[in-house]
Amino acid sequence: MSKRRHKPRDYRSARNAARRHALGLGGTFGFLMLLFVTLSTHINPLWLTPTAWTDSSYADYKPVHKFPRNGKTGLIRSFDWDTVLLGSSRVDIAFDPLLPEWDGKRVANLALRGGTLNEHLAMLEYASENEQLELAIIGVDLTDLTNPVTIPPGAGFEESPLSDTGDAFEKELRYRCGYSFFEMSVKTLNYKIRDRLSAYTPEGHWLRQLDKRPLRAVLQYVSFMWSDRYITQRKKSIEINPAKVEALRSIIQLCQKKNIRLILCIPPNHAAFLSVFRLKHDPDPGFRIDREVICQVVAEENAKGSGAPVELWDFNDFHPYNCEALPPIDDPRKPSEYWADGTHALPSLGKIMLARMLDWPLEDPAHASYGRKLESGDVEARLDEITAGYERYQNDHPDDHQWVIDHMDLWEKN
């Protein structure tokens, strides 16, 4: 009888204990979510969660380099822009949004490391939906049009607002209370406490935390590796990727529809990097195919007369600025005037490029010889210039050219 009398009491006691445990878990979870949301919106580590209580003092400490697709999209959410710079890391590093020559324009560098034409289109679409854009400058990398990859896997595109896949509400929830964003908030806080500036400026310019290795070392262990991968792929297939052509066409059509002035440019590579394509017998070392397709698409869209004509500028050649001497072997850390490595020009060269495209006053009359507008009928003459430039590079910089020959395959062995 005593056991029967105690059963209800035991049941109620267990039920109350379970309820207290559930409430405790729920309260802890709710507290953590509140903490995550408060911190991520107060610090806004990747610019995606702007609020009235976001602290602007964290602007120079955000680790956008960890998730650049999210971070660059967040810049569109957090600020108003009238000019955007798009492209791969070549634009990311070279084009400075804070040059005084912009004369008050609100300029965002929305370029993406490893970015493709398809990503440039997605970023431009997102920006044009949220901003009143006046000007877009977009870098089109040679090798992109023949690259079968449209969206780089694992780059973070699918997790960003640029992608229309996945549940939009779930994404927004993750931006505010996801663990990775809480982690980025803590990292931002840590950067600020240590006064360590982030890689990106609040305008999206990759200005800091660049590779600190000597230029020759980056060429040998990184640039030459990529050139070898490109050439291997291009020897198997050098077919144009239709999705890339369609993305380029859509970029032009979008700008013309929304009355956005569009300037396309082919960013430069250092002569040491370009030489490898000729030394390793790339099937199209002068990138005739890429240039002809870009020119053709631009000409076809301009002929429709739907908007302001699109300009195409070509900086990828053996111009003396692109042939800048490599640092001395006995002084490998000597700073270069124009180059971070074999594929990335510094803002010093980027400023000359912008001045040429936007008709800014030139600091040196010699700058007028850098780059040229490219149209359909110019490709053959352009290729002749590039071939002559390569011969000149071999004559003017024989030691550098020999160094390329001696080191262009050593990345694999090391």
N, C-alpha and C positions, 0 to 999 in steps of 0.2 A: 504494500500500500504506500509506503514511504517513497518508493521509487516512482510510482505513478504521480504522486503529488509534486515531485521535483522536476518531472519532465517538462512541463510548460515553462517553469522558471528557467531551466537550463536552455530551452529553445529560445526564449526571449532574450536571455543574456547573450547567447551566441549571435542572435540576429542583431542585437544592438552593437555588439563588438564588430560585426561585419559592416554595419552601417557607419560606425565611427571610422573604421579602416578605409571604407570607400570615400567618405567625406574627406578624410585626411589626404588620400591620394588625389582626389579631385581638387582639394585646396592647394596642394603642392603643385599640381600640374597647372592650375589657374595662376598661381603666383609666378611660376616660371614663364608662362606665356605672357603675363603682364610685364615681367622683367624684360623678356626678349623684345616685346613690342615697344616698350618705353625706350630701351637702349637703341634699337634699330631705327626708330623714328627720330630720336633726339640727335643721334650721331649721323644717321643717314649714310652708312659707310660706302655704299655703291651708288649713291645719288638717286636710288629708286623710290625712296619713301619720304619725299619732302613734306613737311608739316609746318604749322605756324611755330612750333616749339623746336624745330631743328636748329642746332647750334652751328652757326657759320664759322666758328673758330676752328672747326675740324677740317675745313675745306682742303688744306694742303697736306693732309695726313691720311687720306683715304686710300686703301690698297686696291685701287681699281685694276692694277696689273694682274691681280689674281683672277678676276672675272671681267675682262674688258668688254665682252658683249653686253653684259648687264650694266657695267659702269658707264659705257658710252651712251647707251640708251637712257640711262638715268639722268645724264646731263640734259637730255631733251626734256625730261619731266621736270627738272629742277630749275631751269633757266629759260629765258627767251633769247633766241638767236635769229639773225637774218642771213648769216653766211655759214656754210658748212664745208669742211674739208674731209673728203672720203678717200679710202684706198687701203692699202696694206701697211705694214710697218714702215715702208719707205716714206709714206706720207705722214705716218704717226710720229716719226722723228724729225723729218725735214721741215715741215711747215709750221711756223710759229704763229698762233692766233693773236699774240699780243704785240706784234710789230707796230710801231707808230704809224706806218704807212697805211694801215687799215682805216685810219682817220675816223675813229668812232664806231666802226661797224662792230657788231656783236658776233664774234667768230668762234665757232666750236670745231675742234679737231676730233672728228668722229671716226677716224681711221682705225682699223682693226688688225692686230698682228695676224698674219696668215690669211687676211681677208680675201674673198673672191668677189667677182662681179655680182654674183647672186646675193652676197651679203651686203655689198654696196647698195644694191637696189632695195633690199629690205630696210636698211638704215635710212635711205633717202625717203622711202615711202612713209616710214614712221615719223621722220622729222617733218616732212611736208604736211602731214596730217595734224601736227601739233604746233607748228611754227609758220610764220609768214616769211618764207625764204625769198631772198633776192638773188643769191649767188650760190652755186655749188661748184667746187673744184674737185675733180675725181681722178685719182691716179689709176691707170690701167696697166698692170704688170705684163710685160712680155712673158710668155709661157702660161699665162692664166687661161687664155682662150683654147689652148690645146690640152689643158689639164682636165682629166675626166672627173675630178672631185668638184662638186658644186658647193656643198657645205662641208667644211672640214669636220670630221668626226671628233667628238670629245672637246671641241673648242668652246662649248657653252652656248651655242646658238639656240638650241632647242629649249634651254632653260630660261632664255631671256624673253622679254616682250616682243622681240623681233619675229619670233616663230608663232605661227597660228596653230601649232599642234599642242596637245595637252589641254587640260582644263584651266581656263583663264583665272577663275576664282582661286583654285588651288595654288597657282603661281603667285598671285598677289598675297595670299596667306603666307606662303613661304618667304616672300620678300620681307614680311614684317615679323614673323615669329619662327622662321626656320633656323635650325641650329647653325648652318653655315653662315647665315647673315649675322647671327649673334656673335659668332666667332670673328667675323670681319669687323664688327663693332668693337670688340675687345682689342683686336689688332690695331684699329684706328686709335683707340684710346692709348694703347701702348706706344704707338708712333708719336703721339702728341706729348706724352709724358717724357719720352726720350728726345723729343724735338728732332725726330727723323722724318724728313720730308718724303712723301710718297713719290713713286716713279712718275705719276701723271700730275700735271697742273690742274687747277679747277676748270680750265678751258679744254682739257682732254689732250694736251700736248705731252708726249713721252719725252720729257726733258731730263729726267734724273734716273739714277740707278741703271745706266746703260752699262754694257759689258766693259769691265775694267781691264780686260786682257789686252796685250799689245796688238796692234792692228794686224801684223803678220800672223800672229797666233790665231786670231779670229778667222782670217782668210784660210789658213791651212786646215783648221779643225772644224770649221763651221761652213764657211762660204764654199770651199772646194767640195765639201761633202754634198751640199745642196746642188751644186752644178753637176756633179756626177749623177745624182739621182734624176735630175731633170733630163740630162742627155740620155741616160739609160731608158727612161720612159719614152722620150721622143724618138729614139731609134726603133722602138717597138711600134709606136703609133704617133703620128703627128697630125691626126685628124682634128679638125675644129669641133669643139663641143657645142652642139646646137643650143643647149641651155644657157651657155655663156653668151652666145650671140643674141639670144632672145632677151637676156638680162640687160645687155648693153643697149639694145633697141628700146626696151621698156624704160630705161633710165632717161634716154633722150626724149621719148614721148611724154613721160611724166613732167619733165622740166618745161617742155614746150606747152603742155596743157596748163600748167600752173604759173606760166610766165616767170620761170626761174632761169636766170642766165647760167648756162652750163659751159664749163671749160674742162675738157678732157686732157690729160697729159700722160705721157709715157715716162715714168720716173727713170733716173739714171742708175747705172751700176758702175762700179769702178772698173777700169780697163783690165786689171788683173783677173777679175771675175769673168768678164766678157771674153777674155783671151782663151779661157778653158774651152768654150764652145767651139772655137776654131781648132784648137790643139787636139781635141778629142773627136773631131770630125762629126759634130752635130749635123743632122740632115738639113738644118736650116739655120746656120750660125748667125746670119744677119736678121733673122726673124721676119723674113719677107711675108710669110703666110699671115702672121699676126697683124703686121702693119697694113697689109692689103685688106684684110677683113674689117679692121677698125675703120679705115678710110672709107670703105664701101658702105658700111652701116651709117656712118656720119653723113656721107654724101646723099644716100637715099632718104634719110630722115630730113635733112636740110632742104632737099628738093621738094618736099611736100609743102613747104612754106607755112607750117602750122604754128611757128613761133620764131623766137630769135635764133639765128644760126648758131650752131654749136661749133666751137673752136677745138682743134686738136693740136697739141704741142708735143714735140718729140725731143727729149733730153738724153736719150739712151744712145750714146755713141762714144767715140774716142776723142772727144774734145779735150784740150789740155787740162781743164778742171777735173775731168773724169780720169785723167792719166796722172794725177798728182803722184809724185814720187813716194814710194813706201818709206816708212821710217828707217833710219840706218840700222843695220843688224846689230851694231855695237851700242845703239841707243834706241831700243825697241819701243820705249814708252814716250818717245818724242811725239808731241801732239800733232795731229794732222789738221790742216786748215779746213778741209772740206769733207772728210770721210771718217765715219765711225768704224766702218769695216768695208768689206768688199761689196756689200749690197745696200748699205744704208748711208745716205748722204747726211751730213750735219745741217743744222739750221742755217749755217753760214752759206751753204750752197742752195738750200731751200729758199732763202731770201732772194737770191739772184733769179731763181726759177719763177717765184711769184712776181718779181719786178718785171720780168719779161712778159709774163702772161697778162698782167694787169696794167701794163704800161706805166709803172711807177718810175720816178726818176732813178737813173742808174748811178750808183756810187762811183763806178769806174767805167769809162767808155768801152773797155775790153769786154764788159759783161754783155754787150750787145751781140757778141758772136756766139753766145751760149744758147743752144736750143733753137728750134725753128718750127714754124707752123707747118703742118703736114696735111696735104690733100691727096686725092686719088692719083693724080698725075705726077706726083712728086716721089713716089716710092722708089722707082728705079734710080733716080739721081741720088736719093737719100742713101740707098744701099752702096752706091759707088763712093759716096763720101765716107761711109763707115769702113769700107774696105781700105780706102786710102788712109784713113785714120789709124787703122790697125797696123799698117806698114810703117806709119810714122811713129807709132808707139814703140815698135820693136827697135827702130833706129835711135829714137830719143831716150829710151829707157831700157837699154839692153840688159843691164844687170837685173832689173825688176822682172823683165820678161823671162830671163833665164831662171830666176828664182821660182816663178810660176811653173815652168816646165819641171823643175827639180822637186817641187813640193806638192803639185796638184793631186798626187795619189797617196801622199803620206798620211792623210787623215785616217785612212782605213787601218793602217799598220799601227797607229797610235791610239 
